[in-house]
Structures are given as C-alpha cells and as structure tokens.
Amino acid sequence: MLSFYLSKKYFKNVYFTIPIYIFIFHIIYILLLKIWDENEKINNIYNQILLLQDKDKSDNSNITDLSEGYFNCDYINKQNYTVNKYDKIYDLLDIKEGYKILDLGCGNGDWLLYLKGKNISATGITISKEQYLYCKSKKLDVYLMDFTKITSEFDGKFDIITYLGSSEHICNRYMSDNEASIYFTHVINDTHRLFNKKNTNKLFLSTLVWNSKHNWNLRDKIYRYILNLVYSGYYFYDNQHVQLIENTLDYKLETMANLTEDYRYVTIRDKFHTGNGKSVLSLNFNKILYFLYYFVTDPFYIYTLPYLIGEDDYNIWMWQFGGTHKNIDMKKTKESPCQCYWYVFKYEQHKSKNKFSNTCNI
C-alpha cells in the first residue's frame, strides 16, 4: 500500500508501485544490513559497462572514455570532444617530455593511450578485472588493485597524478560525512609519497559533487539513492573536498572549472556513450547472456535499467546533470542536482595553509 501511495503521489501514476516496493525492500536488505562489499560493487558496475558498451559504434572515434568531453562551449559543432579533453588536461598540467604520469582509476585506458601516443610514460591502476584485461590488450602499463591502498613499489616515481572521474570512489555511500572527510583526506595525503619531487608535481581531479543550490524533492532523493546503489560512490557537496585538500594538505589549488554541461552533452551527442541507454538496448547474444548473469548474481542489477534507460528526468544517470533535453541552458545546468568540476593542484611541501578560494577557472 505504501508503494502504491508513493507512486500515485510523486509520479502521478501506479506504474512505479513495484519498483518502489523493490526499492524499499533494498533499503532494509542492503542499507541497514550493509552486507555488500563496496569494492565488489564498483568492480561489477565497471565490468558491466565495459561488457555492454558498443565501442565499435561510438560517434567519438571508438573511444571508451566513460565521463565528460570538452566542447569549449561549442556543444553543437565541436568534434573529437574526448581528445579535446585530453588536450586541455595535458596543457593544464604542463606535461613535458620525460614526465611520468600515474592515473588512478584508469578505466579503459583512453587517457593512458593518449599519453602513450605523445611518448609520455603513463601507468594506470584499476579495480576492475575487465578493464585491466582490456587495457592489457592495448599493451598499456596497468595494475589491478585498489587505488586507495597503493603499495610502496610506486613510491617516488611520478611527476603527475590524475583522477579522471574516479575520485568519487575514494569513499563509499556507507560512510558518514565526517568519516568520508577523514578518509578522503587520508587517501589524498598519501599520494605525496608517489611524487618524485624532481619536477613540478601536480594533482588533477575531474570529479562529481552534489549541488547544495538544487531544490531537492523526494523524487530527487530516491534517484540519488538508486544512483548510489548502482554506482556505489560518494559525492561531496559543492567544493567541500577541495577545502579539505587546501586547508590540511600540501596542495595549492591552481585551476578550477565547471564542466557539467560538457558531461551532460557528451551523451546527447553520442548515442552510444556510457550514459545513454540506447547503447544497452542494442542487444546481441553476448549482451543477453551478460544481462542474465548479472541479474542472478548482482542484487543491484535491477536498478541498472532505470539508471540508464529513459528520456529526460527518467534517465537517472542523466537526471543528475539536468536531463536528456537537447536545449543548451547553462542556468538550468548549474541548478542541476550534480555538478562536474576540474581541479588542478600543485604540490608544495610544508606550504602555509590558506583558506579555500573559488576564483580559479579555465
């Protein structure tokens, strides 16, 4: 009865009765009991994305990047938006010949492959076995491990460290805000031992944050919970995590930029991008087998379809950026539940701790 009532009240129909019932059941079964290993969940979702993604049909030069492009405000005509992103990051980090880059949460290795093409030494770390094998098939230098627990063999070897859309997985949804702040600070602080201290050491984060300026309603909160069930990460609000880095660690913020519309529009432009359910719906025999396997083995898999499939606000992944509409409305995007930011930090040993400044941009 409760699920029927909620469906009528907040979705104006009865079609969501069963999904809401399943959702409530999972709150009790998963959230309260906390029985599901977070690393296994992260590994599952990225394995699923790689296995279901139509890499050969992408409009983006067969690139398997899972996150935002870079359009430089030309969302309609700009081509090669993922390569443009890498070009921009490369310039922001002032990467030079002889530099060594460590990419934490390297995904399918597109950033590593880009760097390799420029004769830059690049190493990646991923927790996903499927991504690891995929990267190895490209002959990339990739290790299979948890990037929050990097072993000492990597100490003192790198000039630059990058988190391209992966820092949301440093913490998990079961952590309180205080626990997340402490653990995030610990993990980022631990990165300094990986720097070689020879050149100008920099840290790059491309990350998602919740928007405190958004007018949160009950449906938003349900969508946010479903997204967490599938994605299994932790978003800070606004620039809280940046304040943690600047106020407590030996990093100084050099550059900050909002790329939320770039994240949203890459899916509008490329119907086979990860955020677009059309890629999942182009079924073949192997995909059907994967669907059946994960439906049986992963209790969260039932949420994958509403997470991706649907138009505008009913696509839960795209909901967080403002929906699947093709209108470019920067005001609406800035009011969306989630925002995407780029940050470049310069490592400075024993720097004086300054208050966070929201003035840097590209």
Order of alpha helices (4+ residues) and beta strands (2+ residues): alpha-alpha-alpha-alpha-beta-alpha-beta-alpha-beta-beta-alpha-beta-alpha-alpha-beta-alpha-alpha-alpha-alpha-alpha-alpha-beta
